[in-house]
Amino acid sequence: MSARKRYDVVYEGGEWRLKHLGSTLHRGSLKQTVIDFGVREARRNTPSQLLIHRMNGTIEDERTYGDDPFPPRG
């Protein structure tokens, strides 16, 4: 199974950015717009993970797309 691609929505340089492997893929002033772009990108490139950060850098939400290699039991 291939590793999940990781995308991060972060606040940097006075704007929200979607980052992957250190590169900025998308940027904007509205967090939700960047999240929406990130969701589309992550869904196109499964298996993937989208981490949404707060302005202070802490993780607000985590979303996975495609097969989860460690599904919960139950």
Secondary structure, DSSP 8 states (H G I E B T S, - for coil): ----EEEEEEEETTEEEEEETTEEEEEES-HHHHHHHHHHHHHHTSSEEEEEE-TTS-EEEEEEES--SS----
